[in-house]
């Protein structure tokens, strides 16, 4: 009966405490009043002293804040320091007044406070405020002088000493009061000791009786725990207690804790073993096999399958990657979709499914002795970022206990991340392999594309490095924002200055072109007239001299055009017009132009065009022919013997890269091959640069400015293609032009327009034709020009003289005006003028204004006006036509061109 009665340790101890408490209650009531009085007095002293120390410390802190803020503003000039300075200045005065009130009945302390206040204000007036004002005024010399004297440091040291003295005096006063309280406390202490001695004797007697009933049971529990502790971590032992009290409850709780720790240790050990097994595996199949094997062994599973999610054309399915204990057929289906069967439903709902008491017609588990049906199925979805990326299905001949289920659940919590990492690495490897294949394809392209690929690769690496360093540089970027804004403004100013300089340069080149073309115009016209020797009054030698002068003048004109074209290349002013071109006419035109040159130099000239070349090709015909003529001119120029071949063929689809197919489906490849001097390989890039040829000997022997190939290269780029070169020194050269058919033009044209003006190519061919042609006047020409009144408006007497002589020989009557004003006077006085040759740049009244007055004020609309100018800049033609010109010719004038234009307009006016 007594064994069943539960008398707890609490009750035993409580009885003893009741006796002790009764004894203490009497002593407490006696000493209570005395202790309360002493405590109140002590609390007041401590609180007052603590408050004084706190206030003095705050004042010192505020003064130090003012000093550090003042120095921070002086050093950096940052206005934010002044906010702290002035805020601390307000707070120390408020705390000072509070401290002054505390010492209201203590004149000695108040006197010390007044001294401290005077020292602080002295620092503010002599050091703090002046230094701030000097910094605001950027008065570095005054600041330097102030810090040399450094009066503020002395004031700060004085303030610290004064506060230390004040605190020392307060502490001394407090110690005197504490001494009085200690005396009272000693009396109370002696009384309390007597009471404690009495109570201790009573407590010892009671505790001795109670402890005897407790120690025996505790000794038994302690011995059991020591046995478990000395068993090297083994948690098999358990505590057995016979008493029916809290010790028994402690033993039961300890045994439960040991059971929990044993299960937890088992879980951790097995999880660690499984994780260790699949660490470092880079293939998903190997990972699945390793994981399935380990988890099956730990859960005593007899059958298992592992499925991984795969997405193909937005179609999600789970494919089997591994199986466990495959006895005869493959374990599980090869793949399934979301919601298909129990395993598909598990993946769809993202929930763990456990099925017990499986029917006998389920797949049997094979052993060496036979086949046994499973008793339990465990289907587990593996989730990563709220998506099921894999599913594991296990089967056992017994059943999955709670501990095995917990093991599987904890393992798959992190296994999803591992699967995703492996799949990510496999995807990276796949992309890397694809990247290598693409890189090999790109290496087969032209040298220009290879350079661009390397540049893009470098940019990609730089962007990768920048991306890695982006977080670290964010703070630095914020600090540098102002500097970048200033740099941006400077760059904008520089850009404006560069634009202005470019405009000045273009205007200068245009003016120089005008100044050079004006005298050159007279030279070309007069030398051409002398070379014709229509009146046969010159000897053959003098006529030859005139031809040499005319040829030299045309060479000078070509040089001027090249320089002006180079300026347009740099300025980015070129219009490309994509239109259809008849490719069947190209071989005939090229043969007509270059056959005479081949015959003269005794060279073979072959032109071949494949049958599959399309008849209609969309490109800029003028630029296309300009490139061909330039390449052929160079081929004939640098070929002394042998042949020059031109081959035109269309690229098939297999020869087109992806980028080429994206631009156009039709591409032509035009090859110009010669057996000339060839080009060294180290000069292949050099010859495509402006003013560059292979070497100085080439320049001396063959001449040329070195601009032709550079302009051809830019023209080919604007047409959407490129020019490549294959050549060895002494083995001839092969230039290949590759261009696409672009019915709608090229989008890149808008952002990549270059200032390239077509330099007249095939100069040698044109010179040969011009020198060999014999110009004769037909009877029809004499009838057209005979008796016509032509008004020449020009301020240059050389141009007037040359034009007057050339036109008078064709039967025309010439009138001359020196400027626009004189032209208007002649028109008002003479209404029989048939045509006006109008110079643009003239003093007093230029050609634009004169033509505008003729058309609008004089209302003369049917009189042909031919604008003549040497300032051949872009839009000059449009500007002349808008001002009222009927046609436009640039200087130096080609006499045949001028006569042709005059014939057209005079015939048109006569009709």
KOLTORDREN-772598 format. One record per residue (C-alpha): x, y, z. Coordinates in pm, whole numbers, padded with zeros to 5 digits, always signed. Layout:
<sites>
XYZ...
</sites>
This chain:
<sites>
+00000+00000+00000+00282+00238+00087+00466+00145-00233+00166+00246-00440+00129+00576-00252+00323+00842-00447+00497+01090-00218+00694+01313-00444+01019+01488-00375+00835+01817-00401+00611+01726-00107+00908+01613+00098+01100+01931+00033+00790+02144+00076+00739+02026+00434+01093+02126+00519+01054+02462+00351+00735+02535+00544+00920+02511+00875+01206+02726+00747+00969+02984+00602+00784+03021+00931+01111+03096+01101+01217+03341+00835+00883+03519+00836+00930+03643+01189+01282+03775+01118+01171+03939+00796+00897+04134+00968+01142+04261+01229+01412+04371+00985+01185+04487+00705+01143+04848+00812+01512+04898+00879+01618+04746+00547+01362+04948+00350+01490+05272+00498+01852+05190+00420+01764+05071+00070+01572+05387-00018+01862+05606+00090+02114+05396-00101+01897+05387-00414+01866+05765-00407+02245+05808-00382+02311+05554-00660+02043+05696-00889+02156+06054-00836+02521+05966-00889+02445+05759-01200+02234+06037-01343+02510+06295-01286+02765+06066-01454+02532+06001-01744+02465+06371-01803+02834+06466-01780+02927+06183-02016+02662+06293-02267+02791+06652-02255+03145+06525-02315+03020+06305-02598+02839+06596-02765+03152+06814-02738+03359+06533-02895+03094+06492-03170+03122+06864-03241+03500+06839-03257+03499+06531-03487+03226+06680-03712+03417+07009-03732+03736+06825-03829+03547+06600-04075+03395+06902-04250+03732+07082-04262+03900+06774-04412+03635+06663-04663+03411+06967-04712+03106+06734-04686+02801+06939-04560+02655+06633-04381+02918+06676-04105+02769+07016-04015+02434+06855-03936+02597+06648-03660+02793+06953-03544+02490+07177-03496+02274+06897-03352+02538+06820-03087+02565+07196-03018+02199+07214-02924+02200+06893-02713+02496+06980-02488+02337+07306-02382+02011+07126-02293+02198+06866-02082+02409+07141-01923+02098+07321-01799+01963+06991-01660+02293+06929-01473+02290+07283-01343+01943+07223-01189+02067+06902-01020+02335+07107-00839+02080+07372-00740+02178+07372-00367+02546+07305-00434+02722+07636-00522+03067+07474-00546+02954+07233-00818+02762+07511-00996+03080+07721-01003+03268+07433-01166+02988+07396-01422+03016+07765-01513+03391+07721-01569+03323+07420-01795+03064+07615-01994+03305+07906-02041+03576+07670-02170+03336+07502-02416+03209+07835-02552+03569+07954-02582+03647+07648-02800+03341+07714-03019+03425+08081-03074+03802+08039-03123+03829+07706-03302+03499+07544-03404+03309+07821-03583+03615+07994-03742+03743+07670-03897+03399+07597-04045+03373+07945-04191+03725+07919-04336+03636+07585-04499+03317+07730-04647+03522+08018-04787+03794+07774-04910+04048+07975-04711+04320+07710-04685+04583+07949-04550+04366+08059-04259+04284+07694-04179+04650+07601-04182+04736+07891-03951+04449+07802-03716+04562+07440-03684+04925+07544-03629+04818+07733-03313+04559+07461-03229+04389+07645-02942+04099+07396-02963+04313+07106-02836+04399+07295-02518+04032+07379-02462+03932+07014-02506+04195+06898-02258+04076+07161-02012+03712+07047-02053+03808+06687-01984+04005+06783-01674+03719+07001-01545+03465+06723-01590+03701+06476-01419+03736+06715-01126+03356+06758-01103+03299+06383-01104+03566+06330-00840+03394+06580-00610+03055+06414-00666+03208+06073-00591+03362+06204-00267+03024+06339-00154+02859+06010-00237+03121+05811-00047+03055+06016+00270+02685+05932+00254+02759+05569+00180+02983+05553+00488+02690+05655+00709+02468+05395+00546+02733+05127+00598+02721+05184+00971+02348+05126+00975+02390+04825+00748+02642+04663+00985+02387+04668+01265+02126+04506+01047+02382+04252+00924+02470+04138+01274+02104+04093+01354+02048+03900+01033+02345+03671+01103+02200+03568+01434+01870+03481+01277+02040+03290+00995+02237+03079+01240+01919+02973+01413+01736+02900+01089+02036+02711+00949+02039+02470+01242+01668+02402+01192+01710+02363+00812+02002+02117+00852+01797+01895+01074+01502+01894+00831+01718+01852+00516+01905+01559+00668+01582+01372+00714+01449+01446+00365+01777+01378+00180+01797+01027+00323+01477+00939+00142+01605+01086-00189+01975+00998-00207+01923+00625-00220+01711+00645-00538+01934+00908-00703+02240+00693-00643+02078+00409-00836+01989+00643-01131+02339+00793-01133+02504+00452-01150+02288+00355-01448+02371+00682-01636+02745+00633-01567+02726+00284-01715+02570+00431-02035+02833+00710-02045+03123+00460-02017+02985+00244-02300+03151+00466-02574+02833+00619-02715+02626+00303-02711+02270+00385-02619+02150+00030-02555+02143+00057-02175+01832+00181-01990+01758+00320-01640+01548+00106-01396+01401+00279-01083+01175+00122-00819+01056+00435-00636+00728+00593-00730+00824+00961-00742+00977+01223-00973+01298+01018-00998+01095+00745-01164+00950+01002-01405+01306+01130-01476+01421+00778-01554+01129+00718-01790+01192+01049-01971+01564+00971-01999+01488+00630-02147+01255+00797-02401+01528+01047-02489+01775+00765-02546+01528+00594-02779+01484+00916-02978+01860+00978-02996+01916+00622-03112+01664+00664-03396+01805+01006-03489+02162+00872-03492+02050+00590-03722+01890+00843-03960+02193+01072-03965+02437+00789-04015+02244+00641-04307+02180+00983-04467+02551+01059-04448+02639+00724-04608+02390+00777-04895+02504+01136-04961+02869+01029-04956+02799+00759-05215+02653+00991-05480+02883+01291-05427+03102+01375-05728+02886+01185-05981+02839+01389-06302+02604+01158-06500+02232+01133-06429+02216+00756-06502+02506+00676-06268+02355+00905-06004+02016+00732-06031+02171+00383-06005+02383+00475-05703+02099+00646-05519+01848+00370-05589+02090+00099-05477+02171+00275-05148+01813+00372-05060+01688+00021-05138+01945-00133-04906+01872+00110-04623+01494+00057-04648+01524-00320-04710+01342-00275-05041+01325-00571-05281+01238-00382-05599+01282-00026-05724+01280+00211-06022+01408+00568-06070+01247+00813-06318+01379+01158-06426+01172+01437-06580+01243+01528-06945+01076+01801-07154+01054+01769-07534+00855+02028-07735+00665+02130-07419+00574+01763-07364+00664+01656-07010+00732+01289-06933+00936+01092-06682+01191+00847-06824+01338+00551-06635+01709+00592-06565+01777+00306-06319+01622-00010-06169+01694-00226-05861+01671-00609-05836+01568-00658-06200+01511-01034-06204+01364-01106-06548+01194-00823-06734+01267-00458-06701+01152-00318-06367+00869-00071-06421+00752+00099-06739+01005+00288-06951+00828+00625-06918+00507+00785-06797+00331+01122-06807+00184+01333-06531-00133+01169-06398-00063+00836-06571-00109+00559-06315-00031+00582-05943+00324+00701-06004+00201+00968-06249-00060+01084-05996+00212+01104-05731+00418+01330-05959+00111+01541-06040+00003+01591-05676+00363+01620-05547+00273+01389-05255+00431+01072-05113+00217+00763-05165+00238+00440-04954+00026+00134-05033+00013-00175-04810-00161-00513-04858-00088-00528-05230-00297-00773-05436-00139-01102-05545-00151-01018-05918+00109-00744-05870+00456-00788-06024+00646-01061-05832+00986-01008-05670+01232-01261-05806+01485-01453-05596+01710-01750-05660+01448-01977-05508+01139-01829-05673+00914-01528-05687+00733-01355-05400+00465-01081-05424+00546-00749-05250+00356-00640-04939+00409-00262-04959+00480+00004-05226+00648+00338-05150+00628+00612-05425+00827+00930-05353+00838+01250-05570+01170+01441-05567+01095+01815-05573+01319+02108-05666+01186+02465-05654+00826+02340-05632+00864+02122-05945+00886+01742-05951+01210+01658-06132+01227+01286-06046+01019+01001-05894+01138+00693-05701+00923+00381-05658+01019+00111-05404+00858-00222-05317+00925-00457-05023+00813-00802-04912+00740-00677-04558+00636-00317-04496+00806+00021-04464+00828+00125-04098+00813+00484-03978+01191+00511-03944+01253+00396-04303+00990+00638-04432+01152+00921-04240+01492+00828-04387+01357+00851-04744+01181+01182-04676+01492+01346-04530+01721+01220-04808+01503+01355-05090+01487+01704-04930+01833+01783-05067+01855+01519-05340+01646+01738-05575+01921+02000-05570+02179+01732-05655+01973+01608-05952+01924+01963-06078+02300+02030-06048+02387+01715-06244+02130+01797-06514+02265+02152-06524+02622+02029-06567+02509+01790-06841+02328+02077-07017+02640+02293-06985+02849+02014-07141+02596+01979-07424+02594+02353-07487+02973+02356-07470+02992+02085-07735+02747+02276-07955+02950+02589-07899+03265+02406-08011+03091+02286-08328+02967+02640-08402+03316+02775-08336+03465+02532-08589+03208+02646-08847+03280+03010-08779+03654+02950-08823+03585+02847-09184+03453+03195-09270+03653+03487-09397+03934+03657-09208+03710+03953-09135+03445+03733-08968+03716+03554-08772+03840+03886-08636+03485+03981-08541+03435+03642-08370+03753+03687-08164+03646+04036-08071+03302+03911-07963+03463+03631-07763+03686+03882-07584+03385+04100-07517+03198+03797-07380+03486+03717-07144+03507+04079-07038+03130+04087-06978+03159+03768-06772+03434+03920-06559+03238+04242-06529+02928+04047-06424+03127+03870-06151+03265+04197-06024+02938+04389-06064+02823+04353-05704+03159+04466-05569+03171+04764-05800+02815+04880-05733+02918+05089-05437+03218+05224-05626+02991+05309-05920+02766+05514-05693+03065+05715-05573+03184+05770-05928+02847+05880-06065+02932+06246-06036+03269+06196-06198+03103+06008-06484+02850+06285-06531+03131+06538-06555+03317+06312-06797+02997+06275-06999+02961+06649-07026+03324+06678-07135+03273+06402-07393+02964+06577-07527+03162+06898-07557+03442+06706-07731+03190+06542-07965+03045+06881-08054+03395+07013-08114+03480+06710-08331+03160+06760-08531+03245+07125-08576+03599+07033-08683+03459+06775-08927+03231+07039-09077+03523+07280-09103+03730+07008-09269+03456+06922-09519+03400+07289-09598+03774+07342-09634+03808+07048-09874+03505+07170-10070+03654+07518-10098+03992+07376-10195+03817+07158-10454+03649+07469-10598+03971+07667-10601+04159+07380-10773+03884+07287-11017+03833+07646-11139+04179+07691-11299+04188+07323-11391+03867+07371-11589+04039+07622-11820+04347+07399-11854+04143+07095-11959+03920+07280-12206+04201+07480-12372+04442+07184-12381+04172+06968-12537+04102+07233-12800+04474+07263-12878+04513+06886-12895+04231+06864-13151+04420+07114-13374+04114+07170-13588+04276+07454-13780+04600+07253-13824+04804+07554-13715+05009+07351-13460+05291+07112-13533+05259+06748-13435+05493+06802-13143+05289+07099-13015+04968+06897-13047+05134+06617-12852+05234+06872-12584+04868+06978-12561+04764+06613-12521+05020+06569-12242+04888+06884-12071+04530+06756-12103+04626+06409-11972+04813+06563-11676+04514+06783-11601+04286+06478-11592+04533+06302-11359+04523+06606-11132+04140+06599-11146+04143+06230-11047+04370+06313-10750+04137+06596-10643+03840+06359-10669+04021+06096-10462+04099+06347-10187+03740+06475-10186+03609+06118-10184+03833+06037-09888+03676+06329-09703+03330+06190-09777+03440+05848-09654+03534+05998-09320+03218+06213-09305+02985+05918-09374+02794+06055-09674+02701+05798-09935+02367+05694-10081+02323+05331-10186+02028+05260-10419+01926+04894-10447+01748+04817-10775+01729+04535-11025+02023+04479-11259+02037+04264-11576+02327+04026-11521+02316+03902-11880+02442+04246-11998+02738+04262-11760+02981+04039-11960+02910+04235-12282+02962+04573-12113+03282+04462-11943+03423+04316-12266+03347+04637-12458+03524+04843-12194+03837+04630-12142+03892+04441-12466+04086+04737-12617+04313+04746-12312+04381+04373-12337+04457+04407-12709+04691+04701-12651+04886+04520-12375+04881+04191-12571+04700+04009-12288+04434+03739-12303+04101+03848-12154+03840+03580-12071+03491+03635-11928+03281+03342-11809+02933+03340-11656+02777+03021-11529+02434+02922-11657+02274+02916-11314+02346+03287-11258+02012+03467-11221+01932+03724-11490+01775+03973-11246+01994+04066-10951+01905+04335-10695+02193+04562-10594+02333+04910-10662+02437+04870-11029+02659+05177-11029+02859+05065-10723+02870+04705-10845+03020+04802-11182+03252+05050-11012+03401+04767-10805+03440+04539-11111+03603+04811-11319+03842+04900-11038+03945+04536-10986+03988+04480-11361+04181+04808-11401+04424+04696-11131+04454+04352-11293+04546+04500-11632+04772+04762-11475+04986+04509-11283+04989+04234-11549+05268+04255-11810+05204+03918-11977+04965+03629-11954+04591+03673-11902+04314+03838-11700+04003+03630-11625+03660+03737-11497+03434+03461-11363+03072+03516-11249+02893+03237-11063+02605+03195-10820+02665+03029-10482+02454+02721-10406+02268+02679-10080+02530+02440-09939+02792+02714-09965+02586+02966-09767+02627+03004-09393+02332+03067-09162+02409+03437-09145+02429+03459-09524+02096+03279-09565+01934+03514-09314+02043+03811-09527+01956+03674-09874+01894+03348-10057+02082+03461-10374+02456+03533-10360+02699+03603-10644+03072+03535-10642+03269+03740-10898+03636+03643-10930+03903+03853-11104+04221+03653-11165+04542+03780-11325+04895+03653-11388+05058+03977-11278+05318+04066-11017+05119+03926-10724+05106+04055-10367+05310+03932-10068+05099+03770-09796+05212+04022-09535+05070+04301-09756+04720+04152-09805+04562+04365-09535+04777+04670-09608+04659+04723-09966+04298+04762-09852+04394+05066-09642+04379+05422-09775+04689+05553-09959+04861+05213-09933+05021+04994-10199+05236+04685-10177+05566+04879-10168+05740+05195-10290+05864+05027-10608+05505+04956-10712+05413+05321-10669+05712+05437-10871+05655+05187-11152+05276+05175-11183+05158+05494-11011+04822+05533-10840+04698+05687-10516+04627+05370-10320+04257+05454-10266+04092+05217-10515+04091+04893-10314+04002+05063-09985+03696+05222-10148+03605+04893-10319+03617+04719-09982+03383+04976-09825+03149+04970-10126+03128+04590-10104+03042+04615-09735+02767+04867-09808+02626+04628-10070+02609+04359-09798+02915+04159-09910+03292+04155-09894+03613+04124-10098+03870+03853-10033+04220+03810-10175+04439+03512-10263+04785+03596-10393+05153+03516-10372+05433+03741-10489+05514+03669-10854+05221+03425-10889+04939+03663-10981+04634+03762-10775+04271+03655-10732+04022+03907-10596+03678+03762-10508+03373+03984-10465+03084+03815-10278+02753+04008-10265+02386+03925-10193+02072+04009-10390+01875+04257-10176+01541+04365-10329+01452+04563-10015+01798+04696-09941+01994+04621-09627+01878+04729-09281+02233+04777-09162+02272+05047-09427+02096+05301-09205+02343+05267-08921+02659+05184-09115+02657+05447-09395+03009+05547-09472+03131+05857-09645+03245+05680-09960+03194+05848-10292+03257+05630-10595+03599+05702-10724+03604+05678-11103+03767+05344-11180+03927+05204-11489+04115+05532-11528+04361+05374-11762+04084+05241-11989+03908+05577-12001+04234+05760-12072+04310+05521-12358+03964+05570-12505+03967+05948-12461+04309+05984-12624+04214+05754-12914+03875+05909-12996+03860+06163-13278+03597+06426-13206+03426+06561-13515+03134+06797-13550+02840+06656-13732+02623+06859-13960+02337+06824-13714+02553+06969-13434+02640+07276-13645+02276+07333-13714+02186+07311-13344+02454+07553-13218+02470+07795-13512+02369+08149-13409+02263+08057-13055+02310+08328-12788+02482+08187-12481+02526+08397-12163+02829+08294-11951+02805+08413-11588+03142+08361-11413+03386+08571-11212+03696+08382-11334+03830+08524-11662+04018+08198-11732+03695+07996-11739+03526+08267-11947+03814+08265-12198+03819+07886-12231+03440+07849-12264+03411+08143-12502+03671+08004-12743+03528+07651-12732+03169+07763-12793+03242+08030-13054+03416+07765-13267+03082+07583-13279+02903+07888-13416+02751+08021-13092+02734+08389-12990+02878+08447-12643+02772+08713-12391+02965+08751-12063+02854+08864-11713+03106+08896-11424+02848+08836-11145+02480+08786-11077+02393+09156-11082+02538+09204-11432+02356+08888-11544+02021+09030-11434+02095+09356-11616+02174+09171-11941+01857+08962-11917+01641+09270-11865+01806+09442-12166+01827+09140-12399+01541+08891-12442+01715+08682-12710+01929+08476-12477+01896+08102-12562+02083+07952-12262+02277+08057-11948+02591+07892-11810+02574+07997-11440+02870+07971-11201+02765+07917-10837+03033+08082-10626+03054+08450-10725+03091+08780-10536+02803+09022-10471+02528+08784-10584+02602+08409-10607+02451+08165-10855+02175+08035-10623+02035+08381-10554+02066+08486-10921+01876+08178-11048+01607+08228-10782+01557+08594-10892+01541+08493-11261+01275+08231-11193+01065+08411-10934+01108+08787-10975+01178+08810-11351+00937+08520-11407+01160+08365-11677+01077+07996-11654+01148+07860-12002+01510+07976-12031+01754+07685-11977+02010+07753-11700+02307+07514-11658+02466+07541-11309+02847+07515-11302+03036+07464-10974+03364+07331-10849+03233+07281-10492+03115+06923-10550+02964+06854-10212+02668+06634-10128+02325+06785-10207+02477+07060-10430+02284+06922-10728+01953+06922-10538+02021+07271-10407+02093+07401-10758+01778+07244-10902+01569+07388-10619+01713+07736-10688+01596+07715-11053+01870+07540-11250+01766+07323-11544+02074+07100-11519+02398+07067-11320+02763+07011-11424+03056+06997-11185+03398+07147-11263+03642+07087-11418+03416+07063-11721+03437+06777-11967+03395+06950-12302+03207+06655-12456+02973+06645-12157+02914+07021-12178+02841+07007-12555+02605+06712-12499+02411+06898-12228+02396+07215-12444+02269+07015-12739+01991+06855-12529+01863+07181-12383+01894+07386-12703+01708+07121-12902+01447+07099-12626+01405+07479-12621+01380+07493-13002+01112+07226-13007
</sites>
